[in-house]
Amino acid sequence: IKKDVSKFKTNNPLLWYLVLLIKNILGYSLIIGLMLSNYPGKYYIEKRFIKIPAVFKSINWLRAKSNKPPIKLRR
């Protein structure tokens, strides 16, 4: 199955990359903001988020760079 390339991306590649960059920065900021805030159910959401394999691997990679032991998930 071939995915169609959007006309916006083909006609305005520089603008498309700028929109993509802004979208990703906003997404990461939202996630970080949610993790720094205090609200009911925060720890449940954090646990669900950390169980995503790519997120879990990234967190442990960052911890290794900081000479911290890896996080171990309890099942």
LUMMI-522432 format. One record per residue: y, x, z of N, C-alpha, C in turn; residue in one letter; residue number from 1. Coordinates in nm, 4 decimals. Layout:
BEGIN
{n_y:Y | n_x:X | n_z:Z | ca_y:Y | ca_x:X | ca_z:Z | c_y:Y | c_x:X | c_z:Z | residu:a | num:NUM} .
...
***
This chain:
BEGIN
{n_y:-0.1182 | n_x:0.0860 | n_z:0.0000 | ca_y:0.0000 | ca_x:0.0000 | ca_z:0.0000 | c_y:0.1230 | c_x:0.0894 | c_z:0.0000 | residu:i | num:1} .
{n_y:0.2077 | n_x:0.0692 | n_z:-0.0994 | ca_y:0.3288 | ca_x:0.1494 | ca_z:-0.1111 | c_y:0.4460 | c_x:0.0728 | c_z:-0.0509 | residu:k | num:2} .
{n_y:0.5229 | n_x:0.1399 | n_z:0.0322 | ca_y:0.6392 | ca_x:0.0783 | ca_z:0.0960 | c_y:0.7602 | c_x:0.0953 | c_z:0.0046 | residu:k | num:3} .
{n_y:0.8337 | n_x:-0.0134 | n_z:-0.0163 | ca_y:0.9530 | ca_x:-0.0081 | ca_z:-0.1002 | c_y:1.0650 | c_x:0.0659 | c_z:-0.0292 | residu:d | num:4} .
{n_y:1.1378 | n_x:0.1480 | n_z:-0.1026 | ca_y:1.2529 | ca_x:0.2205 | ca_z:-0.0496 | c_y:1.3739 | c_x:0.1288 | c_z:-0.0592 | residu:v | num:5} .
{n_y:1.4514 | n_x:0.1209 | n_z:0.0484 | ca_y:1.5664 | ca_x:0.0309 | ca_z:0.0477 | c_y:1.6756 | c_x:0.0817 | c_z:-0.0466 | residu:s | num:6} .
{n_y:1.7485 | n_x:-0.0120 | n_z:-0.1045 | ca_y:1.8569 | ca_x:0.0243 | ca_z:-0.1953 | c_y:1.9694 | c_x:0.0944 | c_z:-0.1188 | residu:k | num:7} .
{n_y:1.9906 | n_x:0.0552 | n_z:0.0070 | ca_y:2.0937 | ca_x:0.1179 | ca_z:0.0900 | c_y:2.0641 | c_x:0.2667 | c_z:0.1066 | residu:f | num:8} .
{n_y:1.9371 | n_x:0.2983 | n_z:0.1309 | ca_y:1.8979 | ca_x:0.4392 | ca_z:0.1501 | c_y:1.9168 | c_x:0.5184 | c_z:0.0209 | residu:k | num:9} .
{n_y:1.8824 | n_x:0.4583 | n_z:-0.0925 | ca_y:1.8936 | ca_x:0.5306 | ca_z:-0.2197 | c_y:2.0380 | c_x:0.5452 | c_z:-0.2650 | residu:t | num:10} .
{n_y:2.1188 | n_x:0.4419 | n_z:-0.2437 | ca_y:2.2569 | ca_x:0.4451 | ca_z:-0.2918 | c_y:2.3506 | c_x:0.5224 | c_z:-0.1995 | residu:n | num:11} .
{n_y:2.3223 | n_x:0.5227 | n_z:-0.0700 | ca_y:2.4100 | ca_x:0.5873 | ca_z:0.0290 | c_y:2.3278 | c_x:0.6724 | c_z:0.1254 | residu:n | num:12} .
{n_y:2.2665 | n_x:0.7797 | n_z:0.0805 | ca_y:2.1779 | ca_x:0.8555 | ca_z:0.1701 | c_y:2.2493 | c_x:0.9141 | c_z:0.2917 | residu:p | num:13} .
{n_y:2.3715 | n_x:0.9611 | n_z:0.2747 | ca_y:2.4441 | ca_x:1.0182 | ca_z:0.3883 | c_y:2.4758 | c_x:0.9115 | c_z:0.4922 | residu:l | num:14} .
{n_y:2.5218 | n_x:0.7972 | n_z:0.4460 | ca_y:2.5524 | ca_x:0.6867 | ca_z:0.5368 | c_y:2.4244 | c_x:0.6356 | c_z:0.6035 | residu:l | num:15} .
{n_y:2.3146 | n_x:0.6340 | n_z:0.5280 | ca_y:2.1868 | ca_x:0.5885 | ca_z:0.5833 | c_y:2.1426 | c_x:0.6796 | c_z:0.6981 | residu:w | num:16} .
{n_y:2.1555 | n_x:0.8118 | n_z:0.6791 | ca_y:2.1191 | ca_x:0.9057 | ca_z:0.7856 | c_y:2.2114 | c_x:0.8911 | c_z:0.9067 | residu:y | num:17} .
{n_y:2.3379 | n_x:0.8641 | n_z:0.8842 | ca_y:2.4321 | ca_x:0.8435 | ca_z:0.9936 | c_y:2.3950 | c_x:0.7189 | c_z:1.0739 | residu:l | num:18} .
{n_y:2.3626 | n_x:0.6103 | n_z:1.0048 | ca_y:2.3211 | ca_x:0.4864 | ca_z:1.0727 | c_y:2.1920 | c_x:0.5111 | c_z:1.1505 | residu:v | num:19} .
{n_y:2.0982 | n_x:0.5822 | n_z:1.0908 | ca_y:1.9724 | ca_x:0.6132 | ca_z:1.1577 | c_y:1.9961 | c_x:0.6958 | c_z:1.2838 | residu:l | num:20} .
{n_y:2.0837 | n_x:0.7945 | n_z:1.2762 | ca_y:2.1163 | ca_x:0.8784 | ca_z:1.3908 | c_y:2.1795 | c_x:0.7965 | c_z:1.5030 | residu:l | num:21} .
{n_y:2.2763 | n_x:0.7124 | n_z:1.4690 | ca_y:2.3433 | ca_x:0.6286 | ca_z:1.5691 | c_y:2.2446 | c_x:0.5316 | c_z:1.6329 | residu:i | num:22} .
{n_y:2.1577 | n_x:0.4721 | n_z:1.5520 | ca_y:2.0583 | ca_x:0.3781 | ca_z:1.6039 | c_y:1.9657 | c_x:0.4462 | c_z:1.7041 | residu:k | num:23} .
{n_y:1.9201 | n_x:0.5672 | n_z:1.6709 | ca_y:1.8304 | ca_x:0.6390 | ca_z:1.7616 | c_y:1.9007 | c_x:0.6831 | c_z:1.8891 | residu:n | num:24} .
{n_y:2.0236 | n_x:0.7271 | n_z:1.8785 | ca_y:2.0993 | ca_x:0.7659 | ca_z:1.9980 | c_y:2.1179 | c_x:0.6457 | c_z:2.0903 | residu:i | num:25} .
{n_y:2.1528 | n_x:0.5304 | n_z:2.0340 | ca_y:2.1679 | ca_x:0.4089 | ca_z:2.1153 | c_y:2.0359 | c_x:0.3688 | c_z:2.1801 | residu:l | num:26} .
{n_y:1.9275 | n_x:0.3815 | n_z:2.1054 | ca_y:1.7957 | ca_x:0.3478 | ca_z:2.1599 | c_y:1.7579 | c_x:0.4360 | c_z:2.2771 | residu:g | num:27} .
{n_y:1.7757 | n_x:0.5669 | n_z:2.2614 | ca_y:1.7443 | ca_x:0.6590 | ca_z:2.3705 | c_y:1.8358 | c_x:0.6370 | c_z:2.4906 | residu:y | num:28} .
{n_y:1.9627 | n_x:0.6094 | n_z:2.4644 | ca_y:2.0577 | ca_x:0.5835 | ca_z:2.5736 | c_y:2.0176 | c_x:0.4594 | c_z:2.6523 | residu:s | num:29} .
{n_y:1.9727 | n_x:0.3577 | n_z:2.5804 | ca_y:1.9289 | ca_x:0.2343 | ca_z:2.6469 | c_y:1.8090 | c_x:0.2613 | c_z:2.7364 | residu:l | num:30} .
{n_y:1.7129 | n_x:0.3364 | n_z:2.6852 | ca_y:1.5933 | ca_x:0.3670 | ca_z:2.7642 | c_y:1.6306 | c_x:0.4486 | c_z:2.8873 | residu:i | num:31} .
{n_y:1.7135 | n_x:0.5494 | n_z:2.8707 | ca_y:1.7556 | ca_x:0.6327 | ca_z:2.9845 | c_y:1.8343 | c_x:0.5490 | c_z:3.0837 | residu:i | num:32} .
{n_y:1.9223 | n_x:0.4629 | n_z:3.0346 | ca_y:2.0000 | ca_x:0.3752 | ca_z:3.1224 | c_y:1.9108 | c_x:0.2841 | c_z:3.2040 | residu:g | num:33} .
{n_y:1.8072 | n_x:0.2303 | n_z:3.1430 | ca_y:1.7138 | ca_x:0.1438 | ca_z:3.2156 | c_y:1.6383 | c_x:0.2209 | c_z:3.3229 | residu:l | num:34} .
{n_y:1.6065 | n_x:0.3466 | n_z:3.2948 | ca_y:1.5332 | ca_x:0.4264 | ca_z:3.3923 | c_y:1.6218 | c_x:0.4693 | c_z:3.5094 | residu:m | num:35} .
{n_y:1.7525 | n_x:0.4818 | n_z:3.4879 | ca_y:1.8429 | ca_x:0.5245 | ca_z:3.5953 | c_y:1.8915 | c_x:0.4082 | c_z:3.6809 | residu:l | num:36} .
{n_y:1.8826 | n_x:0.2864 | n_z:3.6301 | ca_y:1.9318 | ca_x:0.1690 | ca_z:3.7028 | c_y:1.8289 | c_x:0.1218 | c_z:3.8054 | residu:s | num:37} .
{n_y:1.8745 | n_x:0.0401 | n_z:3.8985 | ca_y:1.7859 | ca_x:-0.0228 | ca_z:3.9963 | c_y:1.7838 | c_x:-0.1727 | c_z:3.9716 | residu:n | num:38} .
{n_y:1.6656 | n_x:-0.2281 | n_z:3.9535 | ca_y:1.6500 | ca_x:-0.3713 | ca_z:3.9301 | c_y:1.5057 | c_x:-0.4089 | c_z:3.9628 | residu:y | num:39} .
{n_y:1.4811 | n_x:-0.5362 | n_z:3.9908 | ca_y:1.3446 | ca_x:-0.5799 | ca_z:4.0226 | c_y:1.2507 | c_x:-0.5563 | c_z:3.9032 | residu:p | num:40} .
{n_y:1.1346 | n_x:-0.5027 | n_z:3.9288 | ca_y:1.0363 | ca_x:-0.4789 | ca_z:3.8249 | c_y:1.0529 | c_x:-0.3467 | c_z:3.7518 | residu:g | num:41} .
{n_y:1.1453 | n_x:-0.2638 | n_z:3.7987 | ca_y:1.1732 | ca_x:-0.1361 | ca_z:3.7323 | c_y:1.0489 | c_x:-0.0469 | c_z:3.7273 | residu:k | num:42} .
{n_y:0.9784 | n_x:-0.0338 | n_z:3.8373 | ca_y:0.8646 | ca_x:0.0573 | ca_z:3.8424 | c_y:0.7507 | c_x:0.0084 | c_z:3.7548 | residu:y | num:43} .
{n_y:0.7353 | n_x:-0.1213 | n_z:3.7431 | ca_y:0.6333 | ca_x:-0.1781 | ca_z:3.6542 | c_y:0.6651 | c_x:-0.1403 | c_z:3.5091 | residu:y | num:44} .
{n_y:0.7909 | n_x:-0.1542 | n_z:3.4707 | ca_y:0.8328 | ca_x:-0.1206 | ca_z:3.3343 | c_y:0.8169 | c_x:0.0298 | c_z:3.3099 | residu:i | num:45} .
{n_y:0.8537 | n_x:0.1113 | n_z:3.4078 | ca_y:0.8381 | ca_x:0.2567 | ca_z:3.3931 | c_y:0.6913 | c_x:0.2931 | c_z:3.3727 | residu:e | num:46} .
{n_y:0.6033 | n_x:0.2331 | n_z:3.4512 | ca_y:0.4603 | ca_x:0.2624 | ca_z:3.4381 | c_y:0.4087 | c_x:0.2228 | c_z:3.3003 | residu:k | num:47} .
{n_y:0.4511 | n_x:0.1082 | n_z:3.2504 | ca_y:0.4083 | ca_x:0.0633 | ca_z:3.1169 | c_y:0.4605 | c_x:0.1592 | c_z:3.0098 | residu:r | num:48} .
{n_y:0.5835 | n_x:0.2041 | n_z:3.0262 | ca_y:0.6460 | ca_x:0.2944 | ca_z:2.9296 | c_y:0.5753 | c_x:0.4293 | c_z:2.9283 | residu:f | num:49} .
{n_y:0.5431 | n_x:0.4817 | n_z:3.0461 | ca_y:0.4793 | ca_x:0.6132 | ca_z:3.0563 | c_y:0.3355 | c_x:0.6101 | c_z:3.0049 | residu:i | num:50} .
{n_y:0.2717 | n_x:0.4930 | n_z:3.0033 | ca_y:0.1350 | ca_x:0.4831 | ca_z:2.9519 | c_y:0.1269 | c_x:0.4940 | c_z:2.8003 | residu:k | num:51} .
{n_y:0.2408 | n_x:0.4924 | n_z:2.7318 | ca_y:0.2415 | ca_x:0.5133 | ca_z:2.5867 | c_y:0.2081 | c_x:0.6601 | c_z:2.5632 | residu:i | num:52} .
{n_y:0.1009 | n_x:0.6891 | n_z:2.4888 | ca_y:0.0542 | ca_x:0.8285 | ca_z:2.4755 | c_y:0.1620 | c_x:0.9277 | c_z:2.4300 | residu:p | num:53} .
{n_y:0.2436 | n_x:0.8925 | n_z:2.3334 | ca_y:0.3463 | ca_x:0.9860 | ca_z:2.2847 | c_y:0.4507 | c_x:1.0136 | c_z:2.3928 | residu:a | num:54} .
{n_y:0.4864 | n_x:0.9125 | n_z:2.4697 | ca_y:0.5843 | ca_x:0.9293 | ca_z:2.5776 | c_y:0.5243 | c_x:1.0163 | c_z:2.6877 | residu:v | num:55} .
{n_y:0.4000 | n_x:0.9869 | n_z:2.7237 | ca_y:0.3314 | ca_x:1.0620 | ca_z:2.8285 | c_y:0.3217 | c_x:1.2105 | c_z:2.7910 | residu:f | num:56} .
{n_y:0.2838 | n_x:1.2371 | n_z:2.6668 | ca_y:0.2719 | ca_x:1.3756 | ca_z:2.6202 | c_y:0.4079 | c_x:1.4455 | c_z:2.6222 | residu:k | num:57} .
{n_y:0.5124 | n_x:1.3751 | n_z:2.5804 | ca_y:0.6472 | ca_x:1.4333 | ca_z:2.5790 | c_y:0.6962 | c_x:1.4651 | c_z:2.7195 | residu:s | num:58} .
{n_y:0.6706 | n_x:1.3754 | n_z:2.8123 | ca_y:0.7134 | ca_x:1.3969 | ca_z:2.9508 | c_y:0.6437 | c_x:1.5195 | c_z:3.0091 | residu:i | num:59} .
{n_y:0.5136 | n_x:1.5296 | n_z:2.9872 | ca_y:0.4411 | ca_x:1.6450 | ca_z:3.0408 | c_y:0.4819 | c_x:1.7747 | c_z:2.9708 | residu:n | num:60} .
{n_y:0.5200 | n_x:1.7679 | n_z:2.8427 | ca_y:0.5704 | ca_x:1.8858 | ca_z:2.7722 | c_y:0.7014 | c_x:1.9326 | c_z:2.8354 | residu:w | num:61} .
{n_y:0.7908 | n_x:1.8368 | n_z:2.8647 | ca_y:0.9177 | ca_x:1.8710 | ca_z:2.9291 | c_y:0.8953 | c_x:1.9283 | c_z:3.0684 | residu:l | num:62} .
{n_y:0.7988 | n_x:1.8709 | n_z:3.1419 | ca_y:0.7687 | ca_x:1.9209 | ca_z:3.2756 | c_y:0.7135 | c_x:2.0635 | c_z:3.2685 | residu:r | num:63} .
{n_y:0.6309 | n_x:2.0923 | n_z:3.1693 | ca_y:0.5760 | ca_x:2.2276 | ca_z:3.1535 | c_y:0.6884 | c_x:2.3266 | c_z:3.1245 | residu:a | num:64} .
{n_y:0.7864 | n_x:2.2850 | n_z:3.0449 | ca_y:0.9010 | ca_x:2.3719 | ca_z:3.0146 | c_y:0.9825 | c_x:2.4021 | c_z:3.1404 | residu:k | num:65} .
{n_y:0.9783 | n_x:2.3112 | n_z:3.2385 | ca_y:1.0533 | ca_x:2.3279 | ca_z:3.3636 | c_y:0.9665 | c_x:2.3841 | c_z:3.4755 | residu:s | num:66} .
{n_y:0.8472 | n_x:2.4333 | n_z:3.4398 | ca_y:0.7526 | ca_x:2.4880 | ca_z:3.5381 | c_y:0.7156 | c_x:2.3878 | c_z:3.6460 | residu:n | num:67} .
{n_y:0.6981 | n_x:2.2622 | n_z:3.6063 | ca_y:0.6542 | ca_x:2.1559 | ca_z:3.6976 | c_y:0.5120 | c_x:2.1162 | c_z:3.6602 | residu:k | num:68} .
{n_y:0.4322 | n_x:2.0718 | n_z:3.7576 | ca_y:0.2959 | ca_x:2.0292 | ca_z:3.7241 | c_y:0.2984 | c_x:1.8999 | c_z:3.6405 | residu:p | num:69} .
{n_y:0.1977 | n_x:1.8805 | n_z:3.5570 | ca_y:0.1952 | ca_x:1.7584 | ca_z:3.4741 | c_y:0.1735 | c_x:1.6342 | c_z:3.5586 | residu:p | num:70} .
{n_y:0.2215 | n_x:1.5232 | n_z:3.5063 | ca_y:0.1986 | ca_x:1.3943 | ca_z:3.5712 | c_y:0.0556 | c_x:1.3518 | c_z:3.5411 | residu:i | num:71} .
{n_y:-0.0136 | n_x:1.2985 | n_z:3.6406 | ca_y:-0.1493 | ca_x:1.2488 | ca_z:3.6206 | c_y:-0.1470 | c_x:1.0977 | c_z:3.6423 | residu:k | num:72} .
{n_y:-0.1997 | n_x:1.0246 | n_z:3.5459 | ca_y:-0.2026 | ca_x:0.8790 | ca_z:3.5561 | c_y:-0.3259 | c_x:0.8330 | c_z:3.6322 | residu:l | num:73} .
{n_y:-0.3040 | n_x:0.7384 | n_z:3.7224 | ca_y:-0.4168 | ca_x:0.6748 | ca_z:3.7901 | c_y:-0.4579 | c_x:0.5547 | c_z:3.7093 | residu:r | num:74} .
{n_y:-0.5829 | n_x:0.5302 | n_z:3.6977 | ca_y:-0.6314 | ca_x:0.4175 | ca_z:3.6176 | c_y:-0.6499 | c_x:0.2943 | c_z:3.6989 | residu:r | num:75} .
***
